[in-house]
Amino acid sequence: MDAQSQTNGMDTVMNHALFEQLKRVGSPLLRPVKFAELTGIAKNTITTLMDRGELPVVVLAPRMPGKRPTRYINMVALYQHCEREAKTWIS
């Protein structure tokens, strides 16, 4: 097996793992208001956590002039972070 085949095989495994995580998360991006609603945490607290970098954020900028970028909570990154934290608690 050549190096290119091995790389493609790893990409397939990684893509499958990412897909499995996405299925568990449900929605890869959430608006802060929706996240606050689902978790019961105040919207102002969510915004503060986003500003501090304690919640992973994706910024999507619209192509229309005069429109502000919108920040979303990256649920996939948050899920991965929680998985890593859980492993440290278990071991």
C-alpha positions as CSV (number, residue, x, y, z in Angstrom):
1,M,0.0,0.0,0.0
2,D,1.5,3.4,-1.0
3,A,1.5,6.5,1.2
4,Q,-1.3,8.1,-0.8
5,S,-3.6,5.2,-0.2
6,Q,-2.8,5.2,3.5
7,T,-3.5,9.0,3.7
8,N,-6.9,8.5,1.9
9,G,-7.7,5.7,4.3
10,M,-7.0,7.9,7.3
11,D,-9.1,10.7,5.8
12,T,-12.0,8.3,5.5
13,V,-11.7,7.2,9.1
14,M,-11.5,10.8,10.3
15,N,-14.5,11.9,8.2
16,H,-16.5,8.9,9.5
17,A,-15.6,9.9,13.1
18,L,-16.6,13.5,12.5
19,F,-19.9,12.4,10.9
20,E,-20.6,10.2,14.0
21,Q,-20.0,13.2,16.3
22,L,-22.2,15.4,14.2
23,K,-25.0,12.8,14.5
24,R,-24.7,12.9,18.3
25,V,-24.6,16.7,18.5
26,G,-27.7,17.2,16.3
27,S,-27.0,20.7,15.1
28,P,-23.4,21.8,14.4
29,L,-24.0,25.5,15.1
30,L,-26.4,27.2,17.5
31,R,-27.3,30.8,18.0
32,P,-26.4,32.0,21.5
33,V,-30.1,32.6,22.2
34,K,-31.0,29.0,21.4
35,F,-28.1,27.7,23.3
36,A,-29.2,29.7,26.4
37,E,-32.7,28.4,26.0
38,L,-31.5,24.8,25.8
39,T,-29.1,25.0,28.7
40,G,-31.0,27.3,31.0
41,I,-28.0,29.7,31.2
42,A,-28.7,33.4,30.8
43,K,-28.0,34.9,27.4
44,N,-25.7,37.5,28.9
45,T,-23.6,34.7,30.5
46,I,-23.4,32.9,27.2
47,T,-22.2,36.1,25.5
48,T,-19.6,36.6,28.2
49,L,-18.4,33.0,27.8
50,M,-18.1,33.5,24.1
51,D,-16.2,36.7,24.5
52,R,-13.7,35.0,26.9
53,G,-13.2,32.1,24.5
54,E,-14.7,29.6,26.9
55,L,-17.3,28.6,24.4
56,P,-16.1,27.7,20.8
57,V,-17.4,30.2,18.3
58,V,-17.8,30.3,14.5
59,V,-18.3,33.7,12.9
60,L,-20.2,33.9,9.7
61,A,-20.0,37.2,7.8
62,P,-22.8,38.1,5.4
63,R,-21.9,39.3,1.9
64,M,-24.3,42.2,2.1
65,P,-22.8,45.5,2.9
66,G,-23.9,47.0,6.2
67,K,-24.7,43.6,7.8
68,R,-22.8,42.6,10.9
69,P,-21.2,39.1,11.2
70,T,-23.1,36.6,13.3
71,R,-21.5,34.5,16.0
72,Y,-22.7,30.9,16.5
73,I,-21.6,28.3,19.1
74,N,-19.7,25.5,17.5
75,M,-21.4,22.5,19.0
76,V,-19.1,20.0,17.4
77,A,-16.0,21.6,19.0
78,L,-17.9,21.9,22.3
79,Y,-18.8,18.2,22.1
80,Q,-15.2,17.2,21.4
81,H,-14.1,19.4,24.4
82,C,-16.6,17.7,26.7
83,E,-15.4,14.2,25.5
84,R,-11.8,15.1,26.3
85,E,-12.8,16.4,29.7
86,A,-14.8,13.3,30.5
87,K,-11.8,11.1,29.7
88,T,-9.6,13.0,32.2
89,W,-12.3,12.5,34.9
90,I,-12.6,8.8,34.2
91,S,-8.9,8.0,34.2
